[in-house]
Amino acid sequence: MSNIKTAIIVGGGIGGLVTALKLHRIGVSVQVFESVETIKALGVGINLLPHAVRVLTELGLEEELKQTGLPTAELIYVNKFGKEIWQEDRGMNAGYRWPQYSIHRGRLQMLLLKAVKEQLGEEAVLTGHHLKSFQMFGDTVTAHFENRKTGEHIGSYSADIMIAADGIHSAVRKFYYPNEGLPKFSGRILWRGITESTPFLTGKSMIMAGYQDQKFVAYPVCPDTAANGKSLVNWIAELTIDDEMPSRADWNREIDKEKFAPAFSKWDFDWLNVPELIENTDAVYEFPMVDRDPLPQWTFGRVTLLGDAAHPMYPIGSNGASQAILDADALGQAVLEQPNAELALKAYEQARLEPTAHIVLTNRKNGPEVVMQIVEERAPNGFESLDDVITQQELEDIANKYKKIAGFDRDTLNSK
């Protein structure tokens, strides 16, 4: 094991909190610093793939996940007319040793925050601490924090290593890559909502409809609602636009549904009424679909990047949060295996930099969802027989290739 005894984690999101749990478990004293004054259960739905659920299960969170997330039974791609292109079982239904969970991002974050405070102590998470600057001196890294609202200096802390889990607008990433600029805009906008409705298909189904320029995603996220015979459905409407990327100040802002709803007005499938789902949603939030180019390096001495600070990616293939969790696991493993801080952080980078770069670039080409685009290009007016449009072998190859790229090939994962 390395000589790392203490760690600073910048960012109290999913990646930062899982890293805190992982490092604590192997004997590292951890302090988490979060910019916001109060961590709230914000956001909408995300998916946790089996490889990420494995990590959380090993951290003792199996029962909490069962109570908070809904195990995804199947994934279905359909065209813009609601006709099936691809269906596959997911999670334990597909023979994995661990489930895939559809879960509310905010509820997952609060679950992790509770676990960190219980295991590390209430004082392990300091909110209202925005990273102002940091320096490395010999065997330590010192971070200086301020109150973001007032600019007042509120403390300096030193540790053996610092992990930047401070998201797509990471201050630490900007320090090392000052000329990188804004995230890269795909030209597509996401509108997100969450609505209670009647269950569709199995009641544990995740569906994706449409193609690259117009897409609708829906899946239920709440086991309590499901137990009462209803579904709390997380949905995402996506359109390619001609406008520029919204300014950062407008990201995740509540918007008028009329901005996008007319484009989906005819998407009433027998088994899912998209216009009705949108109409019945109280609040809809807008977000540009963005990422950043893969970096040549994450680790600089005793400082490294993790999660969206390291590899922000398009929300394709249900991968963002899962990859941050895999980062945390790899970092913990490197700390266990390497003799000192610099070697541990470099080993972590070596394990994760190339795989995540591959996912970022694959997601730019629509990842496994490329099957929807292929079908749209070959049969824009729909199809009678899918076999006339795309072969089963082509569909299987695309799905299996992505699982390998993203690290959740079933046989490989089950053998761990």
N, C-alpha and C positions, 0 to 999 in steps of 0.2 A: 504493500500500500504506500501511496505517496506521503510526503510530509505535510500535506495540506491539513491544517487544523481549523481554519476559519474562512468563511466566504461571504462576500457581499453579493446579493442578487438585486439588480435594478429592474423593477417591474413586478407587479403582483398579479399578473394575468395567469392563464392556464400554464404556460411554459415555466414561468418563474416559480409558481407554487409547487408544481410537480418536481422541479429541480430542488427546491428546498426540502421536500419530503425525502427525495432520493439521497441527497447529500447527508441529511440528518441521520438517515438509516445506517450510513457507513461511518458515522462518527465525526462528521464535520459540523462545527458550530456555525449556524447560518443566520444572517440578518437580511430580511427582505425590505426593500424601500419602494414605496409606491407614490406616484405623483399626486393622485387624487386624494382629497380629504377623507372620503368615505367610499369604500368598495361596495358597489351595489350590483344586484343581479340583473345586469343589463344585457341586451342582445336578444337574439332569437335562437333558432335551432341550429345545431351542428351534428355531425356524425362522428362517433369514435369507432375506428376500425379495430378488428380483433388484435392486431399487434399492439395498439395503444392500450386496449383493455387489459391485455396481458400484463403490461407494466403497472397499471393502476391496481390490478388484482394482487400483484406481488408486493405492492405497497400497503396492502391490507384494506383496500377500499371496495371490495367485491359487493358487500351487502349494501353500502351506500349507493353504489351505481345501480343496483337492482331496484332500489326504492326511488331513484331519481330519473333514470333513463328508461326508454322503451326499447326492448330488443327488436332490431330490424329483421323482418322475416324474409323479405325479398326486395330486389331492385328491378324495376321495369322501365325500359325506354320505349316511348311511343312517338309516332309522328304527330304533326300538327292537327291531324284528324282523329287522334286518339287510338290509332291502330298499332298493335304491339310490334316492336322491332326486336326486342331482346328482353328476356326474363331470366333472372338467376336467383337462386336462394342465397341468403347472406348469413353471416355469423354462424351460430351453432346449427341452424337449418342446413347450412352448406358443409357441415362436417368440421368446422373449426372447433378448437378446444375452448375458445372464448367467444362471447357474443359480439355482435356489432350493436352499438347503442345509438339511437336517435335521442338527443337530449338538449334541453334548453341551455345555451351557453352560460347564461347568468347563474342558473341553478348549479351547474357544474363548477363554476368558479367559486361559488359560496360553499359548496361541498369541500373543495380543496382548501379554501381559506380556513374553514372550521377544523379540518384535519391538521393543518399547519399549526394553528393556535393550540390545539389539544396536545400535539406531540412535541412541539418546540417551545410552547409557552406564548401567552398573549403578547409579550414584548418582542416576539420574533418578527412581527410585521409592523413597520412604521409607515403610516399613511401621511399625506401632505408633504412628502419629501421628494422634491424634484432634483435630479442630478444636475448640478451646475458645472462641475469640472472634476478631474481626477488626475493623479500622478502616480507613477511607480517609483519607489525608492528602495533599492536593494531587494530585500525579501518580502516587501509588502506593497500593496496598492492602497492608496488613500482616496476616498471619494468625498466630495464636498456637496452639501445639499442646501437647497433654498426653498422658501415658500414661494410657489409659482405666482401667486396672486400679488404678493407684496415685494418680492425680490429679496426678502430678508434672509440672511445666512442663518441656518438652523442646525448646523452640525457637520462635523467631519468624522469619518469612520475609517478605520484601517483593517485590512484582512490579508490573508495569503493570496486570495484570488478574487476577481470580480467578474460576474456573469451578467452580461447585458441582455435582458429579456424584455426590453422596453419597446417592442413593437415596430411596425413598419416605418415610423418616424423616429427611430432610435437615435438618441443623442450621441451614444457611443459610436455607432456606425458612422454618423456624420463627422465625428472627430477624426476617424481614420480615413474616411472617404469624403472630404469636404466639398468636392466638386460633383458629387453624384447627382444632385438635384432632386426633383420631384419623382415620386413613383411613376412607373410607365403605365399609361392609360390604354386599355384594350379597345376603346371606342364603344364599350358596352356599359350600360347602367343596370344595376340591380335594385329592385324594389322589394323590400322584405316585410312580411307581416305574419301574424300568428292568430288563428281563428278557431273557436270551438265549433265543430260541425258534426254531422253524422259520419261514421267511419266509411272509408272507401276501400274496396278490394278486401284484403285480409284484415284490415285494421292495424296492420304493422308493416304496410307496404310503403316503399319509397318510389316515387315515380318522377320521371323526367320526360317532358313532352316538347316537341318542336325541333329546332335546329340552331345553328350558331347565332343567327341574327335575331331569333325570337324563341325564347325558351321559358318553360314553366316547370318548377320543381315543387313537390309537395311531399311531406311525410309527417306522421304524428310523433309527438315528443313527450307525452306525459302518461305515465302508467296509471296515475290516480284517475285521470279523466277516462282512460280506456276501461278501467275497472267498473266505471259507471255507465258503460255502453256508449260513450261518446268519444270523439277524437279532438285533441288540441293539435291542430294542423299548422305546422310551420310551412310557409310557402315563399318562393322567390320567383318574381317575374323579371325577365331579362330582355332587353332590347338593344340593338346596335343603334347608335345615334350619330348625328352629324355634328353636334355641338362639341365644344371643348370640355375637358374634365372639370367637374365642379370644384370650386376652391375648397381647400381643406376645412375651412370654417363651416362649410355646408355638408360635409360628409355626415352620413347617419342622421340627417335632419328629417323631421316629419314633413310629408308632402301631400298634396292633393292627388287622390287616386286617378282623377281625370287625366293626369299627365300621361298615363300609360294604359289604363284600363280599356279604352276603346280598341286597342290592338288585340285584345284577348276576348272581345265581346262574343265571338262565335265559337269559342273553345268550350262548348258544352258537350262533354263526352257522356256516354250512357252511365259511366261509373264514377265520373267526377265532373262537377259543374264549376269550371274555373271562374266565370264571371260572378257567380253567386258567392264563391269563396272570397273573392276580392271585395265584393260589395259589403259583405258581413264583417269585414275587418275594421276595427275602430281606428287603429293607427298604423300607417305605412311609412317606412323609412327608406331613404334613398342612399345608395352607396355606389361609387364608381368601381368597376372591376379593374383592379390594378395589381401590379407586382413590381419587382425590381430585378435587374440583371443579376445572375449568379456572381458571387465575389471570388477572387483568387485566394482570399485569406480571411479567416475569422479571428484567429488567435494572434495576439500581440503580447508576448511575454506572459504576464499574469492576468491578462484581460481577454475575454472571448465573448462572442455573440451567440445567441440561442433563439430558436423560434422565428417569429416574424422579423426580428432584428437581423437575423442571419439570412433567411430565405423566404421572404414573403412570396406567396404564389396565388394564382387564380383559384377561386373556390370551386375547383373541378376535381372529381374523383374523391370527394369527402376526405380531404387530406390535411388541411392546415393545422388544426389542433392536434391531430394524431402525430404529425411529424415533429411538433414541438415536444410532445411527450416522449417520442423516441430519442430526441436530442438529450433530454434530461437523463434518460436511461443510459445512453452512451457516455455521457459525461461522468456519471457515477461509476460506470465500469472502468473508464480510463483512470479515474482517481484511485480506484482499488488496485489497478494493475501497474501503474507507473510510479517511479521512485520520487519524483518531485513535481512541483506545480507546472513548470514550463512544459515538461514532457507530457504530463497528463492532459493539459489543454490542447497541445498539439496532436496527441493521439485521438482525442475527441474530435478535433477538426478533421483529421484524416479519415475517421470512420464515417463522418456525416456530410462533409462538404460536397463530395462528388455525387452521392445518391440524391441529395436534395436538389442539387443543380439539375440533375436529370429530370426530376419531377417538375421543377419550374418550367423547363423548356418543353417537356411533354404536354403540360397543361396549356401552354400557349397554342398547341396544336389540337386542343380540345380533349386531350387524354382519352379515356374510354368512351366519352360522349361523342367522339368523332363518328361513331356508327350512325348517329342521328343526322349528322351533316351529309354523310355518304348517301343515305336514303333520300334526303331532301334533294340532293343534286341529281340523283338517278330517277327519282319518281316524285317531282314537285306537286303533281296532282293526285298523289295517293297511289295505292296499289291494291290489286285483288289478291295476289299471292306474293308473299315476301320473298319466296325463292326466286321469283323473276327479277328481283332487285339486288339481293345480296345473299350469299350462301351462308349456311350455318357455320361452316368452317371459318369463314372470314370473321364472322361475329365472335366466335370462340377465341380465335387467335388474338383479336384486339383486346378482349376482356382479360385473357390470361397474361398477355404481354404487360398490361398496365399493372396487374397485381404484382408481377415480378419487379417492375420498376419502383413501385411504391412500397415494396417490402412486405406484402401480405399474401404472397403465394401460399396456399393452404398447407401443402405438404411440407414446405420448408419451415413455415412458422410452427406447425404442430410438432415438428421434430425437436424444437428448442426446449 
